[in-house]
């Protein structure tokens, strides 16, 4: 029997239909992701399930009981807990007291007079704070936390009463990439204790196994790809796959077909044969702009920034489709040097700064797969290490496909590598296997 069944939910606000027959079924100890653009009804669905909004039509069944008319408090007592999109911790209270209040709401008032009950509550509070890496700040006011830490505190408050179903509405909104990565780690143990439904604008952090049937190592799946320029064919039957998170290096001598492969993936060149699939969706015939919306980010080898625009305007162009007001600030956290050049014309930046700007602008589309064609070409060696460290960090959160002449850099970023020779895959394996293969130098030699 399903733990939650939302059937035919309709929600109308005036003349606006926010939900039109929405369905959601969650079994015990399942992890579900709700994904969609702003305005698609994700938060409204969560609120109708939790009782914060009353559906115009439809039913909500929880634990075999019809709770469509139940109040939010009654649903909470039944074992449902919702963290709203907007953070709402009690900023004047300590972290300890915030979690304690969440626990006391589910504890009968007479039992609070017993020291044993108070001791159990204390242990539970400290355990939740430790789980979310906040125990050292238990006595601090919640107002002293960063935005990401306040999000963690609110998740701890929602989880503290041990709900059967935890609903999280965009828990990583406004977080830095590092905070998002940590949030994914913090959510992993929750799946063993209760069912979890998480709303994200693009994807649930780290784990996607519950929202896609595609194997993790074939998130980007390229099969028998042929491509070229006019009558000149460059790629012949290229097959490779990219996991949903991690680095993949494309190696080979000049003229081997590396840039042609990147252009074929992103849609700058038509396919002569084969297929390109992203998360089981065939994107091989889509125009470039639709592939970007589908989840690709692309930094070409040349002309990767608008040279006559300022750094600020280049980033603004990249953020046109990003509705997160903090998105540009997160890019400046990744590449702090750009923050010192916001009003400088991009064409006057150093080679390394232009590459940082190009990568940053590509990241503003919130890609699932970032394609980088020679990201350190023309870059001073002192900046190469900085870019490398940033790419290693990015590969912990998204897929990074890198074409790079610097072998050591590419194999540091990547966990897997493909070597092209005359338009065909000549060698493949883990980064360590490819590095140790005696044939590698043969395929890279001019």
N, C-alpha and C positions, 0 to 999 in steps of 0.2 A: 504493500500500500504506500502511495506517495505521502510524504510529509506535508507538502504544500501543493495545492491545485488551484490555480487562478484560471477561471473559465469565462471566456467571452467578455472580458472587462472593457467597458466603455466609459470614458470620462470626457464630458463636454464642459468647457468654460465659456459661457456666453455663446458666441458664434463659432468658437474654435473647438474642434474635436481633437483632443490630445491623445486619446486611446480609442481604437475602433476594433473591438473584438480581440483584444490581446489575450494570449494564453501563456501560462508558465507553470511547469510541473517540476518539482524538486523532490527527489527521494532522500532518505536519510544518508548523511555523510557524503553528499554530493557537493561539488564545487562548480557553480555556473557563472558564466560571464555574460553580462548584457552590454552590447557594444552598439554604438550608433552615433551619428552627428548630433550637435546641439539641436534641441527642439524635436527630437524623434520620439519622445515620450518615455525615456528610460526612468527619469526621476519620478514622473507621475505614476508609472507602474509600481515602483517601489513604495510610494506613499499610499497607493490604494491597497497594496498588500498589507502594509503595516498599520493602516487605519488613520494615517494622517490626512488622507483625502477619502471621501466617500464616493465610490464609483457610481456613475449614472445608471449603469446596468452591469450585469454579470455577478458571479459568485466567487468567494474566496473560501476554500476548504483548508483547514489546518489540523493535522492530526486526526482526520476523519470527522471533524466538526465544522459546521458552517459558521464562519466568524464574520460574514459579510457585514453584519450590523453591530459587531462588537466594537467597543471603544479601543483606542490605542493601549490604555492601561490593561484592559482585559486581554488583549493580544500579547502584551508583554508578560503578563502572569502565566499565559499559556505556553510561553517559551519562545517568543519572537522578539528580536532586538534589531533596531534600525539605527544606523549612524547616518545622519543627514549630510548632504553635500557641503553645506556651510558649517564650519567648525563652531561648536557651541559649548566649549568647556567653561567652567566658572572661573574666570581669570583671577579673581581676588582670593580664591581658596588655594590651598596647597594641592600638589598632585595627589598626595595621600587622601586628603578630604574629598577630592573629586571622585576617586574610585570608591571610597567608603560610602559616600552618598548613593552611588549607583547600586551598591550591595545592600544598603539598608532599605532601599525602596522595595526589595523583594523579601525582607526579613520582618517577621511579625514584631510589633512594638513590645509586647510583654517579654519576648525572649531576649531583648536587648539589655535587660537588667542583669542577666546572668553573665558572670565573668567568662565562662566557657564560650558562650556565644561571641562575646567581644574578642576573645582570643582567636577564635576561628576566623572572624572577620579580618582581624589584623594580619593573620598569616595569608589570607586570601588576597588582601590589598597588596602586601609586599610581593607576593608571588606574581601578581599581574604586572606590577611595575618592573619587576625583574625580567619578565618575559618580553616586555617592550623596551628594555634597555633604559629605563628611567628610574631605577631604584635609588641611584645615588642622588637623585634630585627630589626625593619624596617630600622633603620639607620646603621646597621652593614653591612660590606662587606659580600658577599655571601661566600667568602673563609673562613670566621670564623665559618661557620656552620659545623655540623657533616655530614657524608655521608647521613644518613637518612633524616636529615633536608633539605639538598640540593635536595633530591628527592621530598620532600613535596613542596619546593619552585617551582620546575619545574612543578609539577602537578598544582599548583596554577597559574603559567604562562600559561599553556595550557588551563586551565578552565576559566581564566579571560575574554577572549573575548566572553564567553557564546556560545560555539559551540553546534551544534545539535548532534554531535557524537564525543566522546572523546576516543582516542585509547591510551592505556597505555601498554608499552612494559616492562615487568618485573619491575614494580615500587618498589618492595620490595627487589630487588637484593642487597646483601651486608648488609642488615639491621639486627639488633639484633631482637630477638624474641619479645621484648617489642615494638620496633619500628614497627615491622610488625603488632602487635596487634593494635597499635594506627592508623596505616595506614588504616587498615580495618574499624575502626570507622570513620575516615575522609572521606572515600569513600562512606559511606552509604547515606549521603544526596544527593550525585551527581546523584543517580539513579532517583531522582524525577525531575531533571532539564534537563537531556539529556540522550541519549543512551551511553552505556559504553561497550567497549570491552577491556578486560584486559588479557595480556599474562602473565602466570606464569609457572615456571618450574614444579611445582607440583600441586598447586591449588590456586585459587584466594583467597586473604586474607579474612578471616572471613565468607564472604557470599558465599554459594555454591548452593543456591536454584535454580539459573538459569541454572546450568550446570548438574543437576541430578534430576531425578524424585523420588529418594528415600526420604521418610520422614526423617526429621532431626534426629529423635530419633531412627532410625533403620539403621544407617550408617554401623555398624557391626551388622549383624542379625544372631543369632544362633537359630536353630530350631530342637527340639527333638533329641538332640545330645546324642549318646551313644558312650562310649569309655572305654578303659581299657588296660590291659597288658596281651597279649596272651588270655588264656581262662578265665581270671579273669576280669569281667566287673566291672568298678568303677563308671561310670556315666550312668544315666538312664533318657533319655528324657529331658535333660536340655535345656530350652528355655530362652534366654535373648537377650536384644538388647542394643546397645551402641550408643549414639548420636555422631555426627561428631566432636563435641567439648564438653569437660567437663569430669568429673571424675566419674568412676563407681567402686565400691568396691565389691570384692568377699570375703565373710566372711564364717567362719565355723571352727569347731574344727579340730585338726589334724586327717587326714584320711578321711575327708569329701569329698575329690575329687577336691580341689582347684587347686593344681599343675597339676593334670591330665587334668583339663579343659584348663589350659594355654597351656600345651603341645599339646592338641588336636587342639586348635585354631591356633597355630603356625606351626603345621604339624609334630611335633616330634612323635606323636602317630597317627596311622590311625583311621579314624572314623569307628565305627561299625554300625552306623546308624545316620540319621539326616543330617543337612547341616550347612555350614558356608559360609555366604555371606558378601562381603565387597563392599559397594557402588553398590549393586544389581548384583555383579559378584560372581558367585559360585567359591570359592577358596578352598573348602573342600577336593579336591582331588589333589591339587597342592603340589609339594615338598616345603620344608621350604624356600629354597632360592628364589623361585618364589613368595612366600607369602611376603617375605621381600621386593622384588621389587614392589609388588602390593601395599605396603603401611603400612606394619606392622613393628614395632620395638619391640625387645624382650630382657628383662633382666631376665635370669633364676635365680632360688634361689641359685644355686651353680655354681662354675666354670664360672663366668661371665666375667672374664678378662683373657688375656694371661699373666700368672704369670712370664714368663721368658723374656717378652718383656718390654721395657720402656713404660712410660706413653705416650710419643710422638709416639712410634710405634703402641701402641694400638689404639690411635686416628687416626693414618694414615690408619690402616686397616679399621676402621669404615668409613673413608672418601674416600675409593677407588671408590665408585660409585657416589660421590658427586663432581660436577664440579665447585662448588662455592669456590673460593680461600679463602674466609673469613669464611668458615664454622667452622673450628677448633677454630678460634678466638671467634666466637659466643659461642661455648661451654665453652671456658675459661671465658667468661663473666658470664655465668650461674654458673659455679663452679670455682671461682678464685683460690682456693687452688691447683687445678691441674696445674695451670700455674707455681707454685713454685716447681713442682715435675716432670717436663717434661722429665728429663733424669734419673729419678729414676726407678728402676725395679718395675713393678707393684706388684709382689709378696711380696715386702717389705713394701707396703703401709699399712696404718691402715685399719680396716674394713670399716669405713665410707668413706675413700678416694677411696677404691676399688669400693664401690657402686657408688660413684660419677662418677668414670671413666667408669663403666659399663653403667650407664645411658647416659653419654655423648657420648660414642661410639655408642650406639643404636640411639641416636638422629641424628648422622651424616648421617644416611641413609634417613633423612628427612621424618620420618614416619607420617602417618595420624592417626594411632592407636598405642599407646605405651603400651605394656604389661609388668607389673612389678610383679615379684613373690618374695614376702618378701623383699622389697628393704631396710628395716632397720634391718634385722636379723644380729646379731653380731655387731651392730653399737653402739658406745658409745652414751649415752643419749644426750650429748651436741651437737652431730652432727645430731641427728634425727630431731631436729627442723629445722636445716638448709636445710636438704633434703626435709622436709615437705613443707617449704616455696617455694622451687624451683618447687615441683610437683604441688602445688596450682597455681603457675604462668603458668606452662606448660599447665594445664587443661583449661586455658583461650584461648589457641590457637589450641590445638589438643585434641583428645580423649585419656584419660589415664585410663587404666584398672589396678587396683591394688589389689593384694592379700596381706593381711597384718594382722599380729596377734595383732598389736597395734590398738585397736578399735578406739580410739580418732583420731589417725593420719588418718586412712582410711576414716573416716566419715568427716574429715576436707577437705580432697582432693576431695572426691566424693560428687556428688549431688544425686546419686542414688546407692542403694545397693542391692545385692542378697546374701542370706544366704543359703549355701549348708548343707544338712544333709544326710549322707549315700548316696551320689551321686545324690541327687535330690534337686531341688530348693524348700526350705521349707518356705522361707519368702522373700518378695521383697517389695520395696517401695522407697520413697524418703529417703535421709539420715536421716532426722529428724524423719520420721515415723518409720523407722527401729530402730533407737536409742531409741525411746519411747515405742516400742513394748515389753510387758512383756515377750514374748516368746524368745526374743533374747538371754538372759542369758542361757536359757535351751538349745538352739542349740549350744552355744559356750562352755558350760561346758564340761570338760574332760570326 
